[in-house]
Amino acid sequence: MASSSSSSLRLNNLLLSSSPTLKFKPSLSSSSFSLLSSPSKLPLIRTSHWHSFPVKAASPSSTAIAEPEGIKINSVPTKPIEGQKTGTSGLRKKVKVFKEENYLANWIQALFNSLPPEDYKNGLLVLGGDGRYFNKEASQIIIKIAAGNGVGKILVGKDGIMSTPAVSAVIRKQKANGGFIMSASHNPGGPEYDWGIKISEIKMADIPDVDLSSLGVTQYGNFSVEVVDPVSDYLELMENVFDFPLIKSLLTRPDFRFIFDAMHAVTGAYAKPIFVDKLGAGLDSISNGVPLEDFGHGHPDPNLTYAKDLVNIMYGENGPDFGAASDGDGDRNMILGKGFFVTPSDSVAIIAANAQEAIPYFKSGPKGLARSMPTSGALDCVAEKLKLPFFEVPTGWKFFGNLMDAGKLSVCGEESFGTGSDHIREKDGIWAVLAWLSIIAQRNKDKKPGEKLLSVADVVKAHWATYGRNFFSRYDYEECQSEGANKMVEYLRDLISKSKAGDKYGSYTLQFADDFTYTDPVDGSVVTKQGVRFVFTDGSRIIFRLSGTGSAGATVRMYIEQFEPDVSKHEMDAQIALKPLIDLALSVSKLKDFTGREKPTVIT
């Protein structure tokens, strides 16, 4: 999801199990959203990135259901609302838009109107979010509409808080039918920013607001709401995936210093129970650990720009040995060593290369590896050396989920700071941090006090020596005028249509140029126009994409990559190593001419 100066809420669908996935567009609205069936065939919704095959919206008559026992249902008149079209990662608008009459309610009611009653009546759903501004009010609306449409029970995180990975874990553990995630991921929150989540009538239960601050069950007739600990099921899963005693042996060493920046977002609720209470880290190792509705006026995006405080600490004099951060809803991560940044592309490759040895969950070895198309080829090299199945997919976690359900994939990642595995069906920030701590702990388990520990930088450089280094950088140009950005992409598509192998681009020779198309090996579905690629004979790549995850304007993403097998060149600064390609990319795309932008907003 693109970083932007505004954020939104999204209702996200998580992949739950090896069950079919549906994507549908309600006929009564301009919205589109994804539906994911669970073992009991009920949805988990996330206006985000997931699997797809079309389903017709149910007719108004087919959505009629008997009034739930013991609850009065109010039929609230409403009408279609323009502009509720979801992007790659959700429906995002300003909070003031979501506060408009029936704006959120329309979207939620559309889900139920688009499903046969037997798919959700008396079912169990999960509700959670990243704690941002407006989530508490939204929780009450969602609960009442669910009750009004015949849902049997909702599990909701205390205070409405539950990280995206934890929602997936709870759904799978509790065998729920699906769930709602209220989040704008790594975008800022507050009254002036965005929230993210169609329709002639809204069925809303006439019940009091639920006290979300206290654990326990509240019953209204045959509908119930249970406020649950948002951490417990997720923590139990992590203890089954990782060797916690091994990690604890590292975090309790007097010669190892650790810091985790929760960025005042949802993982603040998880950091102390996991890193401090379970793994023995000092309480002072948790930074910005209290979730706030506006994220402390920060931008909860774990990258070198928006997590600058953590970067300064890690690059400062006598910095900690290991630093990490996660984003607004807890599904992204950034990994840092002392004075050393691990790119997300390298991170997933290194986790995959060490998974079998360092993480008990992978004791039999990974089933397969996958990356999004713009992510560097570092993971490809690991798959080739370990002789594992490998997949290159479009941006969007749903493509990984399909492969996981088919038993083809274990470890995967995106260059946009998303890393995960098939322990759930989402990317998972804390999982990635624990994976890295497992690797560092395993590499140092025989080191006695006083012996020099292998650092994050040591692990990365040893990986490069074995597999080669993929120099990689991404330039984000946020909130560009959509017209200019779209014209640039059309120009590039016209350019590649005329290109041929052997064409010269400065000192580079073209191998091929295309607009990435993906055929899903599981269900045969085809996705087109996923990014314009220029791939050169030396393995270098230039890629251009427009991100659909921002809430204002368009975000242009430019990706530059060059493979370097020569160990003597591995310590070069990426921006220096890639400068010829960066200059070429800017020239070929005419980005400045089309967008008017002199510099990117974020460089990673």
GICOR-V193719 format. One record per pair of residues at least 12 apart in sequence whose ideal C-beta (glycine too) atoms are under 6 Angstrom apart, sorted by the first residue. I is the first residue (numbers start at 1). GAP is how many residues later the second one is. D is the distance in whole Angstrom. If there is no record, write none. Layout:
<<I & GAP & D> <I & GAP & D>>
//
This chain:
<<1 & 88 & 4> <1 & 184 & 5> <1 & 548 & 4> <2 & 545 & 4> <2 & 547 & 5> <2 & 548 & 4> <2 & 553 & 4> <3 & 298 & 5> <3 & 599 & 6> <4 & 183 & 6> <4 & 474 & 5> <4 & 546 & 4> <4 & 547 & 6> <6 & 187 & 5> <6 & 188 & 5> <6 & 545 & 5> <6 & 546 & 6> <7 & 177 & 4> <7 & 180 & 3> <7 & 181 & 5> <7 & 182 & 5> <7 & 186 & 5> <7 & 187 & 4> <8 & 84 & 3> <8 & 85 & 6> <8 & 176 & 4> <8 & 186 & 3> <8 & 187 & 5> <8 & 188 & 3> <8 & 543 & 5> <9 & 173 & 5> <9 & 175 & 6> <9 & 186 & 4> <9 & 187 & 4> <9 & 188 & 5> <10 & 37 & 5> <10 & 38 & 6> <10 & 80 & 3> <10 & 173 & 6> <10 & 186 & 4> <11 & 34 & 5> <11 & 35 & 6> <11 & 36 & 5> <11 & 169 & 5> <11 & 186 & 5> <12 & 34 & 2> <12 & 36 & 4> <12 & 169 & 4> <13 & 21 & 4> <13 & 23 & 4> <13 & 31 & 5> <13 & 32 & 5> <13 & 33 & 4> <13 & 37 & 5> <14 & 30 & 5> <14 & 154 & 4> <14 & 411 & 5> <14 & 412 & 6> <15 & 21 & 6> <15 & 386 & 4> <15 & 410 & 3> <16 & 22 & 4> <16 & 155 & 5> <17 & 22 & 5> <18 & 387 & 4> <19 & 18 & 5> <20 & 17 & 5> <21 & 15 & 5> <21 & 30 & 3> <22 & 13 & 4> <22 & 33 & 5> <23 & 29 & 3> <24 & 31 & 4> <24 & 90 & 6> <26 & 31 & 5> <26 & 84 & 4> <26 & 88 & 5> <26 & 172 & 6> <27 & 30 & 4> <28 & 170 & 5> <28 & 171 & 5> <29 & 51 & 6> <29 & 55 & 6> <29 & 81 & 5> <29 & 169 & 2> <29 & 170 & 6> <30 & 54 & 6> <30 & 55 & 5> <31 & 53 & 4> <31 & 76 & 6> <31 & 79 & 6> <31 & 167 & 5> <32 & 54 & 5> <33 & 14 & 5> <33 & 53 & 5> <34 & 16 & 4> <36 & 14 & 6> <38 & 139 & 5> <38 & 140 & 5> <40 & 137 & 5> <41 & 78 & 6> <42 & 77 & 6> <42 & 78 & 5> <42 & 81 & 4> <42 & 135 & 3> <42 & 136 & 5> <43 & 135 & 4> <44 & 134 & 3> <44 & 135 & 5> <45 & 66 & 6> <45 & 135 & 6> <46 & 135 & 5> <47 & 39 & 4> <47 & 43 & 4> <47 & 44 & 4> <48 & 41 & 5> <48 & 42 & 5> <49 & 39 & 5> <49 & 40 & 6> <49 & 347 & 4> <49 & 348 & 5> <49 & 349 & 5> <50 & 348 & 4> <51 & 347 & 5> <51 & 351 & 5> <57 & 57 & 4> <58 & 56 & 6> <63 & 50 & 5> <65 & 52 & 5> <65 & 85 & 5> <68 & 82 & 6> <68 & 153 & 6> <68 & 154 & 6> <68 & 155 & 6> <69 & 152 & 5> <69 & 153 & 4> <70 & 151 & 2> <71 & 134 & 5> <71 & 149 & 5> <71 & 150 & 4> <71 & 152 & 6> <72 & 134 & 4> <73 & 75 & 5> <73 & 130 & 6> <73 & 132 & 6> <74 & 130 & 5> <74 & 132 & 5> <75 & 126 & 5> <76 & 126 & 4> <76 & 128 & 6> <78 & 24 & 4> <78 & 28 & 6> <78 & 121 & 6> <78 & 124 & 5> <80 & 118 & 6> <81 & 25 & 5> <84 & 23 & 6> <84 & 114 & 6> <87 & 461 & 4> <87 & 462 & 6> <88 & 308 & 6> <88 & 460 & 4> <88 & 461 & 5> <89 & 460 & 4> <90 & 106 & 4> <91 & 105 & 6> <91 & 106 & 6> <92 & 102 & 5> <92 & 104 & 4> <92 & 459 & 4> <93 & 101 & 6> <94 & 100 & 5> <95 & 39 & 5> <95 & 96 & 6> <95 & 100 & 5> <98 & 97 & 4> <104 & 34 & 6> <104 & 37 & 6> <104 & 93 & 5> <105 & 36 & 6> <105 & 97 & 5> <106 & 92 & 5> <106 & 93 & 5> <107 & 90 & 5> <108 & 34 & 6> <108 & 37 & 5> <109 & 36 & 6> <109 & 90 & 5> <109 & 93 & 5> <110 & 88 & 4> <110 & 89 & 5> <112 & 37 & 4> <120 & 31 & 6> <121 & 29 & 4> <122 & 30 & 4> <123 & 28 & 6> <123 & 29 & 6> <123 & 54 & 4> <124 & 29 & 5> <124 & 52 & 5> <124 & 53 & 5> <125 & 26 & 6> <125 & 29 & 5> <125 & 53 & 6> <125 & 54 & 5> <126 & 29 & 5> <126 & 41 & 6> <126 & 44 & 5> <126 & 45 & 5> <126 & 50 & 5> <126 & 53 & 3> <127 & 27 & 5> <127 & 29 & 4> <127 & 53 & 5> <128 & 29 & 4> <128 & 34 & 2> <128 & 39 & 5> <129 & 31 & 5> <129 & 53 & 3> <129 & 54 & 6> <130 & 53 & 4> <130 & 135 & 6> <130 & 136 & 4> <130 & 198 & 5> <130 & 199 & 4> <131 & 30 & 5> <131 & 135 & 6> <131 & 160 & 4> <132 & 57 & 3> <132 & 161 & 6> <133 & 56 & 5> <133 & 57 & 5> <133 & 58 & 6> <133 & 160 & 4> <133 & 161 & 6> <134 & 61 & 5> <135 & 25 & 5> <135 & 47 & 5> <136 & 24 & 5> <138 & 44 & 6> <139 & 21 & 4> <140 & 69 & 5> <142 & 38 & 6> <143 & 67 & 6> <143 & 82 & 6> <144 & 60 & 5> <144 & 61 & 5> <145 & 59 & 6> <147 & 58 & 4> <147 & 76 & 4> <148 & 55 & 4> <148 & 56 & 5> <148 & 57 & 4> <149 & 54 & 5> <153 & 71 & 5> <154 & 71 & 5> <155 & 71 & 5> <155 & 73 & 5> <156 & 71 & 6> <157 & 73 & 4> <158 & 69 & 6> <158 & 72 & 6> <159 & 53 & 5> <159 & 54 & 6> <160 & 52 & 5> <161 & 69 & 5> <161 & 105 & 6> <161 & 108 & 6> <162 & 68 & 4> <163 & 103 & 5> <163 & 166 & 6> <163 & 167 & 3> <164 & 17 & 5> <164 & 165 & 4> <164 & 166 & 6> <164 & 167 & 4> <164 & 262 & 5> <165 & 165 & 6> <165 & 166 & 6> <165 & 259 & 6> <165 & 261 & 5> <165 & 263 & 4> <166 & 64 & 6> <166 & 68 & 4> <167 & 12 & 5> <167 & 14 & 5> <168 & 256 & 4> <168 & 257 & 5> <168 & 258 & 5> <169 & 64 & 5> <169 & 65 & 5> <169 & 68 & 5> <169 & 255 & 5> <170 & 63 & 5> <173 & 60 & 5> <183 & 145 & 6> <183 & 146 & 4> <184 & 12 & 5> <185 & 142 & 6> <185 & 143 & 5> <185 & 144 & 5> <186 & 114 & 5> <186 & 115 & 4> <186 & 141 & 4> <186 & 142 & 5> <186 & 146 & 6> <188 & 111 & 5> <189 & 105 & 5> <189 & 106 & 5> <190 & 104 & 4> <194 & 357 & 4> <207 & 13 & 5> <210 & 15 & 5> <212 & 15 & 6> <215 & 12 & 5> <231 & 39 & 6> <231 & 42 & 5> <241 & 120 & 4> <241 & 182 & 5> <242 & 192 & 5> <242 & 196 & 6> <243 & 117 & 5> <246 & 195 & 5> <247 & 32 & 5> <247 & 190 & 5> <247 & 191 & 6> <247 & 194 & 5> <248 & 31 & 5> <248 & 32 & 5> <250 & 191 & 4> <251 & 28 & 5> <251 & 29 & 5> <251 & 30 & 5> <252 & 28 & 4> <256 & 65 & 5> <257 & 63 & 4> <257 & 64 & 5> <258 & 23 & 5> <258 & 27 & 5> <258 & 64 & 5> <259 & 26 & 5> <259 & 28 & 6> <259 & 61 & 5> <259 & 64 & 5> <260 & 15 & 6> <260 & 26 & 6> <260 & 64 & 5> <261 & 26 & 4> <261 & 27 & 6> <261 & 49 & 4> <261 & 64 & 4> <262 & 26 & 5> <262 & 27 & 5> <263 & 25 & 5> <263 & 35 & 6> <263 & 37 & 4> <263 & 62 & 6> <264 & 24 & 5> <264 & 28 & 4> <264 & 31 & 5> <264 & 32 & 4> <265 & 30 & 6> <265 & 35 & 4> <265 & 63 & 5> <266 & 25 & 6> <266 & 63 & 6> <266 & 64 & 5> <267 & 59 & 4> <267 & 63 & 5> <268 & 21 & 4> <268 & 22 & 5> <268 & 23 & 4> <269 & 22 & 6> <270 & 160 & 6> <271 & 15 & 5> <271 & 18 & 5> <300 & 27 & 5> <300 & 28 & 4> <301 & 26 & 6> <302 & 23 & 4> <302 & 24 & 6> <302 & 25 & 5> <302 & 30 & 6> <302 & 31 & 6> <302 & 32 & 4> <302 & 115 & 6> <303 & 301 & 5> <305 & 297 & 5> <307 & 18 & 5> <307 & 27 & 6> <310 & 13 & 6> <310 & 15 & 5> <314 & 22 & 4> <315 & 24 & 5> <319 & 19 & 5> <321 & 17 & 6> <323 & 13 & 4> <324 & 109 & 4> <326 & 103 & 3> <330 & 99 & 5> <331 & 95 & 6> <331 & 96 & 5> <331 & 98 & 6> <332 & 85 & 4> <332 & 86 & 5> <332 & 97 & 5> <333 & 96 & 4> <333 & 99 & 4> <333 & 100 & 6> <334 & 83 & 6> <335 & 12 & 5> <335 & 101 & 5> <337 & 118 & 5> <337 & 119 & 3> <337 & 120 & 5> <340 & 116 & 6> <340 & 117 & 4> <342 & 118 & 6> <343 & 129 & 6> <344 & 71 & 5> <344 & 73 & 5> <345 & 30 & 5> <345 & 31 & 4> <345 & 33 & 5> <345 & 70 & 5> <345 & 127 & 5> <346 & 32 & 5> <347 & 72 & 6> <348 & 31 & 6> <348 & 65 & 3> <348 & 71 & 5> <349 & 29 & 4> <349 & 30 & 5> <349 & 33 & 5> <350 & 113 & 5> <351 & 84 & 5> <352 & 17 & 5> <352 & 30 & 5> <352 & 59 & 4> <353 & 29 & 5> <354 & 85 & 5> <355 & 56 & 6> <358 & 80 & 4> <358 & 81 & 5> <358 & 84 & 4> <359 & 79 & 5> <366 & 22 & 6> <366 & 44 & 4> <366 & 45 & 5> <367 & 43 & 5> <368 & 20 & 6> <368 & 21 & 4> <368 & 40 & 5> <368 & 41 & 5> <369 & 14 & 5> <369 & 19 & 5> <369 & 21 & 5> <369 & 42 & 5> <370 & 21 & 4> <370 & 23 & 6> <370 & 30 & 6> <370 & 33 & 6> <370 & 39 & 5> <370 & 42 & 4> <371 & 42 & 6> <372 & 21 & 6> <372 & 23 & 5> <372 & 42 & 4> <373 & 19 & 6> <373 & 21 & 6> <373 & 143 & 5> <373 & 158 & 6> <374 & 41 & 6> <374 & 169 & 5> <374 & 185 & 5> <375 & 39 & 6> <375 & 40 & 4> <376 & 94 & 4> <376 & 96 & 4> <376 & 185 & 5> <377 & 93 & 5> <378 & 92 & 4> <381 & 86 & 4> <389 & 19 & 6> <391 & 12 & 6> <393 & 125 & 6> <394 & 124 & 5> <394 & 133 & 5> <394 & 136 & 4> <397 & 30 & 6> <400 & 12 & 5> <401 & 24 & 5> <402 & 118 & 6> <402 & 120 & 5> <404 & 18 & 4> <406 & 116 & 5> <410 & 12 & 5> <419 & 13 & 4> <464 & 106 & 5> <465 & 102 & 5> <468 & 95 & 6> <468 & 97 & 4> <469 & 95 & 5> <469 & 101 & 5> <470 & 91 & 6> <470 & 93 & 5> <471 & 91 & 5> <471 & 93 & 6> <471 & 103 & 5> <471 & 106 & 5> <471 & 107 & 5> <472 & 89 & 5> <473 & 87 & 5> <473 & 101 & 5> <473 & 105 & 5> <474 & 85 & 5> <474 & 130 & 5> <475 & 83 & 4> <475 & 125 & 4> <475 & 128 & 6> <476 & 79 & 6> <476 & 81 & 6> <476 & 124 & 6> <476 & 125 & 5> <476 & 126 & 4> <477 & 79 & 4> <477 & 120 & 5> <477 & 123 & 5> <478 & 77 & 5> <478 & 123 & 4> <479 & 73 & 5> <479 & 74 & 4> <480 & 73 & 5> <480 & 74 & 5> <480 & 76 & 5> <480 & 115 & 5> <482 & 71 & 6> <482 & 72 & 5> <484 & 110 & 5> <484 & 111 & 5> <485 & 61 & 6> <485 & 69 & 4> <485 & 71 & 5> <487 & 107 & 6> <488 & 106 & 4> <492 & 40 & 4> <492 & 52 & 6> <493 & 22 & 6> <496 & 17 & 4> <499 & 14 & 4> <505 & 79 & 6> <506 & 78 & 5> <508 & 28 & 4> <509 & 28 & 5> <511 & 24 & 5> <511 & 25 & 6> <511 & 26 & 5> <512 & 23 & 5> <513 & 21 & 5> <514 & 19 & 6> <515 & 14 & 5> <515 & 17 & 5> <516 & 14 & 4> <516 & 15 & 5> <516 & 17 & 6> <531 & 12 & 5> <531 & 14 & 4> <532 & 12 & 5> <539 & 24 & 4> <540 & 22 & 5> <540 & 41 & 6> <541 & 20 & 5> <542 & 18 & 6> <542 & 43 & 4> <543 & 16 & 4> <544 & 14 & 6> <544 & 45 & 6> <545 & 12 & 5> <558 & 27 & 6> <560 & 18 & 5> <560 & 21 & 5> <560 & 22 & 5> <560 & 25 & 6> <562 & 16 & 6> <562 & 19 & 6>>
//
